[in-house]
Amino acid sequence: MVKVSVIICTYNGASYLAGQLDSLLAQTCPPYELVVQDDGSSDGTWEMLEAFRAAHPGLCIRLFRNPERLGYNRNFLSAVQRAGGDFIACCDQDDLWHPEKLEMLAREIGNAPLVFHNSMLMDNEHRELGLLHARPLPPLIPSLGAVLYPRAYGHQLMFRRELLPVLAAFTHEEVSYDYLIYTVAAAWGALHYVHQPLVWWRRHTQATTYNPQTQKAGRWDGYVRAVEALRQNENRERTRRYFALLQDRLPCRDARIARVVRLLAKGSLTDLLAACRLSLRYNREAVPDVADARTRRLRAFFLPLFFVRDHGRYIIRL
């Protein structure tokens, strides 16, 4: 029997939590356990969780309440360490899961360290807004491209517990937990992707990852903003600190990944451009989802700059 631990981190989520919990109960492959770690809710979330556990004595539900606020990322990074299953799936407090999510991911992970899926965006009235990954990604995501540009959020992930000892070194860091898990897994090997949307991902102004500008860029606007990001010192410093954090803790099985991490950990313009050239040299692995060679090479060269532009805004707290 597949043992999947579902990790839920809550904070004042009473308005939407019931729907998420109901969708977990509907899974065709029931979770081995639900590990719920609350970050000091004051809106009745904790009482809802206690009532849910009492109503479902046949399901292993382990509730934990932080004595002090950890924040979104540290809450998840500490909570995953409590998992007892062979696989770990992260769960937001305000989404809805497809009934076959756990079953499909447990089947599709194969020998990969991590599998992630597509998601359907929805609003507060449950109206579908479109796919998160509108353009299909390849079913196998090479390690180099995954490290250079993480592209999955926490609710999309299922990973092997073998990653936990590495992740334990980051428990107290103010770093984006989902991109960290994605990057650590990618350093171990290629990742698997399922294009079918397996979560209805709620987009509202209270959502931690809400960003109304995400889909508004034109064809060339992204490249222009990537160049402009080189002048954004805070973005570059966050990028540098993130990779410096990884440098001595990431078990890289590929020398190219170790090299690009070292370059980005230095963070100078010269080092950034060296990372761009490395990505260009291995463009098929850096950008596996683009068939046109000219476009692929262009995107590959810019990939480290895209990281600065996008993830440099928030990936680690300065």
FIGUMAR-843289 format. One record per residue (C-alpha): residue number from 1; y, x, z. Coordinates in nm, 4 decimals. Each point is the difference from the previous one (the first is absolute). Layout:
BEGIN
R   zagu         yy         xx         zz
R    NUM          Y          X          Z
...
END
This chain:
BEGIN
R   zagu         yy         xx         zz
R      1     0.0000     0.0000     0.0000
R      2     0.3450     0.1290    -0.0946
R      3     0.2165     0.0601     0.3061
R      4     0.3681    -0.0528    -0.0800
R      5     0.2584     0.0204     0.2758
R      6     0.3116    -0.2040    -0.0750
R      7     0.3113     0.1435     0.1652
R      8     0.2878    -0.2416     0.0621
R      9     0.3298     0.1155     0.1449
R     10     0.2276    -0.2748     0.1253
R     11     0.3593    -0.0324     0.1111
R     12     0.1688    -0.3393     0.0331
R     13    -0.2162    -0.1442    -0.2754
R     14    -0.0683    -0.3454     0.1422
R     15     0.1525    -0.1792    -0.3000
R     16    -0.2622     0.1265    -0.2455
R     17    -0.2880     0.1416     0.2050
R     18    -0.2190    -0.3124    -0.0001
R     19    -0.0358     0.0016    -0.3787
R     20    -0.0971     0.3658    -0.0038
R     21    -0.2614    -0.0487     0.2724
R     22    -0.1470    -0.3029    -0.1773
R     23    -0.0398     0.2041    -0.3184
R     24    -0.1939     0.2619     0.1977
R     25    -0.2359    -0.2668     0.1306
R     26    -0.0656    -0.1091    -0.3597
R     27    -0.1293     0.3403    -0.1136
R     28    -0.3367    -0.0080    -0.1804
R     29    -0.0713     0.3366     0.1631
R     30     0.1032    -0.0548     0.3638
R     31     0.1761     0.2937     0.1636
R     32    -0.1986     0.2091     0.2437
R     33     0.2935    -0.0290     0.2385
R     34     0.3663    -0.0932     0.0143
R     35     0.2108     0.2604     0.1761
R     36     0.3421    -0.1466     0.0773
R     37     0.2753     0.2133     0.1485
R     38     0.3184    -0.1791     0.0988
R     39     0.3255     0.1910     0.0284
R     40     0.1650    -0.2058     0.2718
R     41     0.0480    -0.3412    -0.1613
R     42     0.2181    -0.2523     0.1806
R     43    -0.0411    -0.3059    -0.2258
R     44    -0.3444    -0.1213     0.1061
R     45    -0.1984     0.2298    -0.2293
R     46    -0.2015     0.1455     0.2886
R     47    -0.0879    -0.3433     0.1340
R     48    -0.1123    -0.1053    -0.3501
R     49    -0.2280     0.3024    -0.0163
R     50    -0.1551    -0.0739     0.3384
R     51    -0.0602    -0.3619    -0.1017
R     52    -0.1535     0.1129    -0.3297
R     53    -0.2404     0.2332     0.1797
R     54    -0.1001    -0.2738     0.2438
R     55    -0.0635    -0.2418    -0.2878
R     56    -0.2298     0.2431    -0.1847
R     57    -0.2369     0.1577     0.2543
R     58    -0.2479     0.0936    -0.2737
R     59     0.2459     0.2372    -0.1650
R     60     0.0738     0.3387     0.1532
R     61     0.3752    -0.0150     0.0614
R     62     0.1524     0.2911     0.1896
R     63     0.3568    -0.0534     0.1153
R     64     0.2345     0.2774     0.1073
R     65     0.3626    -0.0184     0.1074
R     66     0.2229     0.3058    -0.0099
R     67     0.1781     0.0722     0.3302
R     68     0.3049     0.1096    -0.2022
R     69     0.1176    -0.0557    -0.3568
R     70    -0.1578     0.2378    -0.2483
R     71     0.1505    -0.1386    -0.3184
R     72    -0.1819    -0.1134    -0.3126
R     73    -0.1456     0.3317    -0.1156
R     74    -0.0979     0.1547     0.3331
R     75    -0.1575    -0.3309     0.0976
R     76    -0.2323     0.0100    -0.3004
R     77    -0.0738     0.3724     0.0250
R     78    -0.1123    -0.0397     0.3603
R     79    -0.1803    -0.3306    -0.0593
R     80    -0.2273     0.1313    -0.2767
R     81    -0.1366     0.2549     0.2466
R     82    -0.1532    -0.2900     0.1969
R     83    -0.2203    -0.1049    -0.2940
R     84    -0.3751     0.0036     0.0510
R     85    -0.1081    -0.0947    -0.3516
R     86    -0.1072     0.2186    -0.2897
R     87     0.2962    -0.1228    -0.2055
R     88     0.3508    -0.0948     0.1102
R     89     0.2205    -0.2642    -0.1643
R     90     0.3644    -0.0341     0.1018
R     91     0.1458    -0.3481     0.0345
R     92     0.3588    -0.1243     0.0214
R     93     0.0857    -0.2926     0.2269
R     94     0.1538    -0.2279    -0.2625
R     95    -0.2153     0.0090    -0.3157
R     96    -0.3012    -0.1956    -0.1275
R     97    -0.3258     0.1678    -0.0998
R     98    -0.2250    -0.0985    -0.2892
R     99    -0.3354    -0.1174     0.1469
R    100    -0.1916     0.2752    -0.1833
R    101     0.2359     0.2849     0.0839
R    102    -0.2222     0.1861     0.2467
R    103    -0.3146    -0.0646    -0.2020
R    104     0.1538     0.1315    -0.3217
R    105     0.1605     0.3073     0.1541
R    106    -0.3166     0.0947     0.1892
R    107    -0.1846    -0.0161    -0.3314
R    108     0.2623     0.1776    -0.2097
R    109     0.0775     0.2913     0.2311
R    110    -0.3216     0.1737    -0.1060
R    111     0.0187     0.3660     0.1005
R    112     0.3804     0.0107    -0.0047
R    113     0.1953     0.0706     0.3198
R    114     0.2210    -0.3048    -0.0634
R    115     0.0226    -0.3101    -0.2163
R    116     0.3052    -0.2199    -0.0531
R    117     0.0633    -0.3241    -0.1840
R    118     0.2735    -0.1897    -0.1773
R    119     0.2024    -0.2664     0.1807
R    120     0.1713    -0.3232    -0.0961
R    121     0.3546    -0.0242     0.1299
R    122     0.0958    -0.3336     0.1550
R    123     0.3047    -0.1496     0.1671
R    124     0.0202    -0.1937     0.3262
R    125    -0.1012    -0.3210    -0.1791
R    126    -0.3135     0.1743    -0.1345
R    127     0.1337     0.0019    -0.3558
R    128    -0.1511     0.2839    -0.2006
R    129     0.2584     0.2517    -0.1220
R    130    -0.2163     0.2308    -0.2107
R    131    -0.2319     0.2965     0.0429
R    132     0.0961     0.3063     0.1990
R    133    -0.1600     0.2209    -0.2675
R    134     0.0868    -0.1963    -0.3127
R    135    -0.1399     0.2752    -0.2208
R    136    -0.3662     0.0785     0.0754
R    137    -0.0667     0.3336     0.1654
R    138    -0.3131     0.1975    -0.0895
R    139    -0.3029    -0.0802     0.2183
R    140    -0.0148     0.3679     0.0995
R    141     0.3253     0.1555     0.1285
R    142    -0.0098     0.3826    -0.0231
R    143     0.0959     0.1869     0.3144
R    144     0.2994     0.1884    -0.1405
R    145     0.1865    -0.3082    -0.1169
R    146    -0.0803    -0.1824     0.3233
R    147     0.1485     0.2772     0.2146
R    148     0.3073     0.0358    -0.2208
R    149     0.0762    -0.3708    -0.0007
R    150    -0.1720    -0.2372     0.2475
R    151    -0.0115    -0.3527    -0.1375
R    152    -0.1724    -0.2216     0.2556
R    153     0.1208    -0.1766     0.3131
R    154    -0.1991    -0.0356     0.3191
R    155    -0.1263    -0.3527    -0.0672
R    156    -0.1710     0.1257    -0.3186
R    157    -0.2067     0.2740     0.1612
R    158    -0.3583     0.0414     0.1114
R    159    -0.1069     0.3527     0.0948
R    160    -0.2875     0.1881     0.1599
R    161     0.0017     0.0814     0.3689
R    162    -0.0546     0.3668    -0.0917
R    163     0.3762     0.0164    -0.0573
R    164     0.0758    -0.0880     0.3628
R    165    -0.0196     0.3547     0.1452
R    166     0.2599     0.1175    -0.2528
R    167     0.2224    -0.3030     0.0606
R    168    -0.0199     0.0564     0.3766
R    169     0.2251     0.3036    -0.0410
R    170     0.2808    -0.2302    -0.1187
R    171    -0.0233    -0.2713     0.2672
R    172     0.3350     0.0839     0.1590
R    173     0.1895     0.0642    -0.3233
R    174     0.2654    -0.2342    -0.1407
R    175    -0.1527    -0.0056    -0.3476
R    176    -0.0956    -0.2838    -0.2364
R    177    -0.3546    -0.0689     0.1130
R    178    -0.1246    -0.1502    -0.3269
R    179     0.1197     0.2795    -0.2279
R    180    -0.1358     0.2509     0.2507
R    181    -0.3472    -0.1591    -0.0076
R    182     0.0164    -0.0151    -0.3805
R    183     0.0993     0.3674    -0.0225
R    184    -0.2606     0.1220     0.2488
R    185    -0.2689    -0.1902    -0.1906
R    186     0.1213     0.1393    -0.3336
R    187    -0.0273     0.3547     0.1333
R    188    -0.3708    -0.0715     0.0531
R    189    -0.0674    -0.1402    -0.3462
R    190     0.0807    -0.2541    -0.2693
R    191     0.0810    -0.3538     0.1144
R    192    -0.1370    -0.3299    -0.1292
R    193     0.2155    -0.2927    -0.1110
R    194    -0.0805    -0.3703    -0.0425
R    195     0.2460    -0.1805    -0.2268
R    196    -0.0856    -0.3473     0.1288
R    197     0.2608    -0.1220     0.2520
R    198    -0.1747    -0.0356     0.3358
R    199     0.3022    -0.0729     0.2198
R    200     0.2881    -0.2418    -0.0310
R    201     0.2728     0.2347     0.1181
R    202     0.2900    -0.1797     0.1622
R    203     0.3474     0.1109    -0.1081
R    204     0.2741    -0.1132     0.2356
R    205     0.3007     0.1603     0.1613
R    206    -0.1923     0.0541     0.3242
R    207    -0.2773     0.1946    -0.1747
R    208    -0.0003     0.3691     0.0895
R    209    -0.0243     0.1082    -0.3640
R    210     0.2371    -0.2585    -0.1472
R    211     0.2123     0.1461    -0.2805
R    212     0.1663    -0.2427    -0.2448
R    213     0.0938     0.2832    -0.2397
R    214    -0.3558     0.1165    -0.0676
R    215    -0.0495    -0.1625    -0.3402
R    216     0.3524     0.0252    -0.1434
R    217    -0.0019     0.3452    -0.1622
R    218     0.0393     0.0399    -0.3763
R    219    -0.2126     0.2277    -0.2174
R    220     0.2092     0.3158     0.0445
R    221     0.1708    -0.0917     0.3235
R    222    -0.2887     0.1364     0.2045
R    223     0.0290     0.3461    -0.1550
R    224     0.3763     0.0052     0.0502
R    225    -0.0377    -0.0981     0.3649
R    226    -0.2690     0.2659     0.0453
R    227     0.2443     0.2689    -0.1129
R    228     0.2730    -0.1492     0.2177
R    229    -0.2396     0.0106     0.2974
R    230     0.0191     0.3795    -0.0105
R    231     0.3527    -0.0360     0.1387
R    232    -0.1189    -0.2247     0.2828
R    233    -0.0521     0.2537     0.2745
R    234    -0.1663    -0.2426     0.2406
R    235    -0.2572    -0.1039    -0.2621
R    236    -0.0806     0.3617    -0.0747
R    237    -0.0187     0.0892     0.3687
R    238    -0.2354    -0.2904     0.0754
R    239    -0.2192     0.1070    -0.2911
R    240    -0.0018     0.3597     0.1211
R    241    -0.0824    -0.0956     0.3591
R    242    -0.2776    -0.2343    -0.1097
R    243    -0.1785     0.2674    -0.2008
R    244     0.0698     0.2623     0.2662
R    245    -0.1770    -0.2326     0.2428
R    246    -0.2954    -0.0196    -0.2368
R    247    -0.0148     0.3672    -0.0855
R    248    -0.2003     0.1230     0.2985
R    249    -0.1915    -0.3218     0.0695
R    250    -0.1197    -0.1162    -0.3412
R    251    -0.3565     0.1071    -0.0915
R    252     0.0674     0.0607    -0.3716
R    253    -0.3166     0.0362    -0.2068
R    254     0.2008     0.0753    -0.3144
R    255     0.2107     0.3163    -0.0217
R    256     0.2542    -0.1795    -0.2204
R    257     0.0661    -0.2544     0.2734
R    258     0.0405     0.2730     0.2601
R    259     0.2480     0.1730    -0.2299
R    260     0.2102    -0.3088    -0.0719
R    261     0.0106    -0.0839     0.3717
R    262     0.1247     0.3531     0.0739
R    263     0.2683    -0.0262    -0.2682
R    264     0.1267    -0.3364     0.1202
R    265    -0.0110     0.1199     0.3617
R    266     0.2467     0.2754    -0.0921
R    267     0.2267    -0.2531    -0.1658
R    268     0.2453     0.2213    -0.1874
R    269     0.1077    -0.0998    -0.3497
R    270    -0.2054     0.2880    -0.1387
R    271    -0.3082    -0.1177     0.1880
R    272     0.0517    -0.3618    -0.1068
R    273     0.0184     0.1051    -0.3645
R    274    -0.3120     0.2134     0.0454
R    275    -0.1789    -0.3109     0.1301
R    276     0.1265    -0.1875    -0.3075
R    277    -0.1432     0.2680    -0.2298
R    278    -0.3348    -0.0100     0.1797
R    279    -0.0118    -0.3769    -0.0382
R    280     0.0866     0.0351    -0.3706
R    281    -0.2766     0.2560    -0.0506
R    282    -0.2585    -0.2409     0.1417
R    283     0.1644    -0.3138    -0.1376
R    284    -0.3246    -0.1866    -0.0708
R    285    -0.0860     0.0084     0.3683
R    286     0.3563    -0.0483     0.1188
R    287     0.0607    -0.3117    -0.2123
R    288    -0.3419    -0.1375    -0.0997
R    289     0.1248    -0.3498    -0.0872
R    290     0.2226     0.0994    -0.2957
R    291    -0.1760     0.0448    -0.3359
R    292     0.2938     0.1230    -0.2099
R    293     0.0035     0.3782     0.0369
R    294     0.3774     0.0436    -0.0290
R    295     0.0757    -0.2692     0.2572
R    296    -0.2748     0.1289     0.2285
R    297     0.1373     0.3549    -0.0031
R    298     0.3521    -0.1239     0.0695
R    299    -0.1134    -0.2117     0.2938
R    300    -0.2194     0.2801     0.1328
R    301     0.2916     0.2444     0.0055
R    302     0.2154    -0.2509     0.1865
R    303    -0.2706    -0.1055     0.2478
R    304     0.1153     0.2249     0.2889
R    305     0.3572    -0.1180    -0.0620
R    306    -0.1179    -0.3607     0.0072
R    307    -0.1419     0.0777     0.3442
R    308     0.3402     0.1241     0.1171
R    309     0.1711    -0.3021    -0.1566
R    310    -0.2308    -0.2675     0.1420
R    311    -0.1966     0.1284     0.2988
R    312     0.2693     0.2406     0.1149
R    313     0.1972    -0.3009     0.1224
R    314    -0.2372    -0.0806     0.2861
R    315    -0.3282     0.1942     0.0030
R    316     0.0877     0.1850     0.3198
R    317     0.2693    -0.0483     0.2600
R    318     0.2564     0.2784     0.0245
END
